[in-house]
Amino acid sequence: MDPLRAEAQEYRSHIARWVDERLAPQAQALDERAEFSHELFKELADLGYLGTMYPEDIGGSGLAYPYTCFTVLCEELARGSVGFAAGVCMQGSTATHTVYEWGNPELREKYLLPALKGDKIAAFAITEPNAGSDAASLRTRATKVDGGWSITGTKVFTTNGTVADFITVVASVDPSKKAKGLEMFVVDTQAKGFSVGRRLDKFSVHCSDTGELVFDSVFVPDSHKLQGAEGTSSFLNAYEALTVDRIFTAALALGVGQAAYDVALRYAKERVQFGQPIGKFQAVQFRLVDMLAKLEQARLYTYHACALADAKQSITTEAALAKIIAAENCHQVCEMAMAVFGGWGLMNEFPVQRFLRDSYFPMIGGGTGDIMRLIVARQLGF
Ligand SMILES: Cc1cc2nc3c(=O)[nH]c(=O)nc-3n(C[C@H](O)[C@H](O)[C@H](O)COP(=O)(O)OP(=O)(O)OC[C@H]3O[C@@H](n4cnc5c(N)ncnc54)[C@H](O)[C@@H]3O)c2cc1C
């Protein structure tokens, strides 16, 4: 077996056991209570999983294929709970990646290291009430003041937002420059002027924490401004590197698609109608085969994309395609699982309704399918 597959397989066998024993049995209750589980989050951190993407010298796992292994982590966690997985995915990638890549040693020491141990919770906030897909139109301003910056604005849909200890915030230092005026700042949530507007109630991924955050003249020292290459905006600098996160969102879709397929297959063998298990009817068999086909197609492409990322190749097209293929295929898998369950699918005592609700998240988080198509179309020269 090649080294990439061997490392990923070993990694999967460990995390899959934790998901089956610890996360999956609690997932339904966490969903019903819309609870962010600090206990499971810390437990996972203590096992070292939050450091999957990072080298050993900063407390990471030091893996040879970090992107592939993080994709495995997102997929396996989402098989148990997409809501829980979404918070971990944010903590282990974008929210800490920004500090790792563009933060100074002080920021790494104060925020990154504790975040990889699960002692601090991290978030990343770009989306605003009036700036979603069109992120460059955001209104949060960072104004230069003596010794630092003053940040004012409102962010929405921030994953981990109401429980975060620090947040990488994207703000404009010069609105006339549009995207080129966007910079990233690490904001400590203890800072004066920061407040949680509200914790948002959702149709999907109940147990992920989603916040509306208010920044009212929040002072951040100069050292908290992330640094791009000389003369470039730190956000534009980061944009390329952060495209890998689209693959992790695709992995969340794979996890929930697999979970829906597993329960539907079992149900088709157990549920008896007209004197035989419904799986004896060819219509039900074909539905299950179509589900498997969509899942396998999505998995093959997603792991192709993260292997390219591990090989340090450009993945602009592949990451967007992975998100389109996996998110949309797996949403369809969840719809088909609902059909296999008939009326029982609508009942909260079966998880299949949760899987369908949660399968909407990967189609939107990190950019909608339309925006992914826009990105690929640009690569095609349009
Ligand atoms: C649960 C959840 C967690 C999230 N977590 C975070 C987070 O941690 N941090 C963060 O910053 N953001 C986060 N987001 C925000 C997410 O990235 C945005 O919701 C997403 O980018 C879409 O923005 P929007 O919701 O404002 O939709 P809009 O941009 O208003 O889009 C509405 C519709 O118009 C379409 N559309 C818009 N522009 C175009 C176009 N040019 N061409 C074609 N169609 C277009 C869209 O595809 C969509 O169908 C989260 C969102 C959710 C739902």
The ligand as a Gaussian input file, in Angstrom:
#p B3LYP/6-31G(d) Opt

LIG

0 1
 C      -24.118000      27.236000       9.638000
 C      -23.219000      28.222000       8.966000
 C      -21.922000      28.427000       9.458000
 C      -21.100000      29.389000       8.886000
 N      -19.863000      29.629000       9.425000
 C      -19.161000      30.716000       9.015000
 C      -17.969000      31.120000       9.705000
 O      -17.514000      30.448000      10.621000
 N      -17.350000      32.262000       9.306000
 C      -17.825000      33.034000       8.272000
 O      -17.228000      34.063000       7.978000
 N      -18.938000      32.666000       7.587000
 C      -19.617000      31.547000       7.937000
 N      -20.767000      31.169000       7.261000
 C      -21.235000      32.000000       6.165000
 C      -21.233000      31.342000       4.785000
 O      -19.933000      31.305000       4.273000
 C      -22.208000      32.151000       3.933000
 O      -23.509000      31.853000       4.410000
 C      -22.103000      31.861000       2.471000
 O      -20.864000      32.304000       1.972000
 C      -23.241000      32.510000       1.675000
 O      -23.469000      33.842000       2.039000
 P      -24.977000      34.309000       2.367000
 O      -25.529000      33.324000       3.332000
 O      -24.935000      35.723000       2.792000
 O      -25.784000      34.163000       1.014000
 P      -25.844000      35.221000      -0.191000
 O      -24.473000      35.621000      -0.590000
 O      -26.826000      36.279000       0.151000
 O      -26.444000      34.313000      -1.349000
 C      -27.829000      34.056000      -1.486000
 C      -28.034000      33.248000      -2.792000
 O      -27.564000      34.008000      -3.925000
 C      -26.597000      33.252000      -4.637000
 N      -25.570000      34.154000      -5.174000
 C      -24.936000      35.182000      -4.540000
 N      -24.045000      35.764000      -5.335000
 C      -24.069000      35.078000      -6.502000
 C      -23.368000      35.174000      -7.742000
 N      -22.416000      36.099000      -7.935000
 N      -23.657000      34.290000      -8.721000
 C      -24.602000      33.343000      -8.534000
 N      -25.313000      33.203000      -7.410000
 C      -25.040000      34.047000      -6.389000
 C      -26.024000      32.285000      -3.614000
 O      -25.437000      31.159000      -4.233000
 C      -27.253000      31.949000      -2.796000
 O      -28.008000      30.967000      -3.459000
 C      -21.572000      30.153000       7.773000
 C      -22.845000      29.895000       7.245000
 C      -23.664000      28.953000       7.829000
 C      -25.033000      28.732000       7.255000

